[in-house]
Structure formats: C-alpha cells, structure tokens
C-alpha cells in the first residue's frame, strides 16, 4: 500500500509522537518488525488509527525502535505531513533533603589560579589531602566517587610526608580549590605534627570559619581528641558512620549542587 514512512529510530517508553496532517489519514505507530509485516501486507499490530483532526498525539508504549506509517487506506491523493517526537515526562526529582549540617557549614570559595605548577597549574572543585598510607583505602576511592558526580578533584600527588609544612601545603591547596578535604587517620597523626599546626588546620579565617572538611578514617572521636582537642570539636564526617559514596554525595551537593538525570 502506498504510504509515507517515518523511521523514528530508538525511542523511550512514554515519549509522544506528534503527527501533523493536511487531511484525514490513517496513522500507524509500529515497531520495526510490525512495519515490515505492514509493508508485506501481512497481519501487524499498530497504535493509532484514522486521524480526522490534526495534530494527533500517540504515546510510545515501550522502549525500542519505532516507525510511523501514514496512508489513505488505499485511496488516491497526496498527504502533507510532519512528525515530531516529544521526550517522555521527566517525572519527579529525587526527594528533597536538607543539606548535611556538617558539609553545609564548610566554607566554599572562589578559587585563585595557583602560581607555577602547583596543583597542576589550574583551579579545582575539591582539594583532597591525605597521608600516603591512606591513598588506596579512602583517598582514591573518594576521588573516583566525586569524579562520577562531576566534581573535579586534586588528589595531592605528593601527599603529606614527614617533614612537610602541613599548614603551607593546606594553604596552597585550599587557595586554588573551592572546597578542602583532609583525611584524619592514625597514619596522618603518626606524622608527628605540632599542636600549632593541628590547631589551625581547618579554621583559617579571621571570622573562624571552617575552611576544610575533616574525614575521620579508622579513628574515633576520643582518639581524635587525644591527638588534638581542637580538631575533635570541628565538624567532620566519619567513614565509620558513612560510606564513601555517601560522603561523596554530601561533598558534591555542597560544591556543585544536585545533578538531574
């Protein structure tokens, strides 16, 4: 049967096919296999029917490759037609949750371009500082989780080693990043930092704003307090309470906001 054929390609369930006609005609929405049967004059399934008023809107019932055929039922004449496919409704967004009071209160800054080759010569969303021993257990997994959420992370390549100036390295990192994270662990504290360096680690502004998010890894609140009473009082997240993916969710929401699919 003479007809007009539109191959819609792969389409998603819930999408709507909008068909415009200059006269009444049969409009058939079919899978590609049913369309082959239609062309061959064999029995076939379709969605649609005789359209007397334009435009016609037909919803695609399932994911797959879809075709539209338009004919006059064997009658003579020409049809002018057009096709448009509207995507399926987005539906509801994820349930709104108040941002974590922990992450929400950490300062998010406008980064400044670093000097020379520091931090790879560019600014980042998150500066992640850690002891060498914690690289595989938390630093790299957290970086990867954040990257999946669209967060650009500078994983301190040199890491923190004995003899480094902790305050200097942290200052370099947070200056050129929007958000700072430091992993506090037994390995971190074993570096032998002075109380002076630890006391000012995460509170660096005149107003006393917290400039970095401590993540407690394999340490309890009492253990942190034993290393540094001032650090134990700072807002922090613990890998004993949250999964790494959950920590990444909270950081990503603070830095780049929720992401729509």
N, C-alpha and C positions, 0 to 999 in steps of 0.2 A: 504494500500500500504506500502511495506517495505520502511523504511526511517530512516535517522539519525535525532535525535531530540535534540535541544539545548534550554533549558529554560533560557532566559536572565534575568528573574525577572523584577523588576520595572525599567523602563528606562525613560529618559527625552527626550522631543522633541529636535531634532537636533543632537542627538548622532548618530554615524555612526557605523554600523555593518560591520566588515571586515571578509569576508569568504574566506578561502584558500582551494583549491581543488587539487587533483592529476589527475583529469579527468573532462570532462564536465559533468554537472549535473544540475538538477532543484533546485534552491534555493528559498525558500518561507519564507518571513518575515511576521508573522501573529500575531494578538492579540491572547490571550489565548483562547477566545471563538471561533475565526475562526479556531484555531488549532484543537479544539475538533470536529468541523464540518469536517475538513480535514481528521482526523483520521477515522471518521464515514462514509466517502465517500459522505458527503453532500456538497452542494454548499458553497463556502467560498471565502473570499477576501484575497488577499495577495499582497505583494510588492516584486519585484524581477523577476525571470524567469529563462530561460535556460542560464547558465553561461558557456561560452566556453573558457574564459581566466581568470586565477586566478592571483591575488585575486579580488574578487568582493566587491564593497563598496555600501551599501544600507543605506540610511538615515532614521532614525526613525521619522515618521511624527507627532507623538503626544505623550504626557505623558501616561504611562500605562505599563501593563505587556505584554512583547513581547516574541515570540517564533520563532526560526528558524527551518525549516524542510528542509532536503536535500534528494532528491530521484533521481532515474534513469528513472522515468516515467514508471515504470513497468518492465523495462529491468533487466537482471541479472547482477551480478557482485558486487564488493565491492568498496566503496569510502573511501579514507582517506581525512579527512577534519579537519579544525581548525577554531575557532571563536575568534574574539577579538572585544570589543566594545570601541570605542573612545568617550570620553565625548563631549558634544556639544561645539562649539566655545565659548570662554568666552565673546566675544563681547567687545564693548568699555567700558573703565573705566569711572567713573563719570568725568564730565568736570573739568579740572584743574582750581583751583582758587589760587591766591596768598594767602599765609597765612596772617591772620589778622595782621596788623602792630602793633596792641596792644599786642597780645599774643606773636608774634614773637620776640619782644624785651625784653621779660621777661627771666631772666637767668634760664636755665635748667642745673642742676648739676648732678654729680655722687654722690649718697647718701652714707653716712657713717653709719655703724652699730651703733645703739643707745646703750647707757650704761644702763644696768639693764633692767627694764621692760618698759622703756619709749617707746612710740609708739608701744606697743605690742611686743617689743624686735626684731623688724625687720625693714627693709627699705621699702619705699613706692614710688609709682609714684607721688602722689599728697598728700600734707598736706593741709587739709581744716579746717581753724579756723573760729569760729563764736561765736556770743553771744547766750546764752541759748534760748532767745526768738525767734531766727531766725531758730531754728532747723527744725521745721516742714514745714515752708513756703519756705525755699530755701536750707538749708544745706543737709537734707536727700534727697530731690528730685535731687539735683545736684550730690550728691554721687551716687545715683542709675543710673542716666543717664550716668555718667562716667564709672560705672561698666559695663554697657551694651556695652560700646565701648572698653572694655578690659583694662581699667585703674584701677589700684589698689589704693584705696583712704583710707587715715587715717582720719576719721572724729573724730576730737578731742573729746574723750569721756567725759573728764572733762569739756570741753568747757571753755569759758572765763568768769570769775566771778569777781565781785568787790573784790579788794584786791590782785588779781593775779599780778605778774610781767609780763606785756604784752610782753616786749622785750625778757624776758627769755623764755617764752612759745613759742614765734615765733621762736627764735633761735633754740630751741630743735626740733621744727617741721621741719624747712627747712634744718637743717643739715642732717637729715635722710630721706629726700624725694627729688625727682628730681625736683619738682615744688611746689610752695607755693601759696595758695589762701586764702584771708581773706575777709570776708563779712563785709562791712561797712554799717551800718544801724542806725536809731535812737536809737535802743536798744544797739548797740555797743558803740556809743558815749555817751550814758547815764551812762556808767560805770565810767566816770569821769577820763579818762586817762589824764596825764600831756602832755603838748606840747612837752616835751622832748621825751616821749615815742612815741607819734604820729609821730613826725618829722622823726624818724629813722625807722619807721615801715616797709617800703617796699624798702628802699635803704640802703643796709647794707655793701656794699663792698667799698674798698678804691677808686676804679675807679668810684664809683657812679652808678654801675649797679643796675637795679631794680630787686630785688630778689623775690618779690611776686606780684601776680595779685590781685588788689583790685576789688571787685564786689560791685557796689553801689546798694543797695536794699532799695527801698522806700525812697530814698534821691535824691535830685537834685545836680547839680554841685555847685550852690550857697550855698546850705545847707552844703555840704562837706567843701566848702571854709570857711564857718563860723566856723566850728569845727576846721579845720586845713588847712591853706592856702597851706602848703607844700603837703598835701595829694591830694588836688584838682588839682595839677599840674601833678600828676603821671598818667601814662597810666592805664586805667581802663575800665571795661565793666559794663553796667548798665542793670538791669532787666527791666527797663522802656523802653529800646531800643531793647534788645534781649530776646528771650525766653530762658528758662533754657536749653532746648535741644540744642539751637544754641550756647550757651556759652560752653556747654559740647563738642560740635563738635570742637570748636576752641582750647580748652584746650587739648583734645585728640590728635588733629593733631600736636600740639606742642610737646607733651610728647611722644607719641608712633607712630606718623605718620598716614597717611590714611590707612584704612583697606580695603583689597579687599575681595569681597564676594566669 
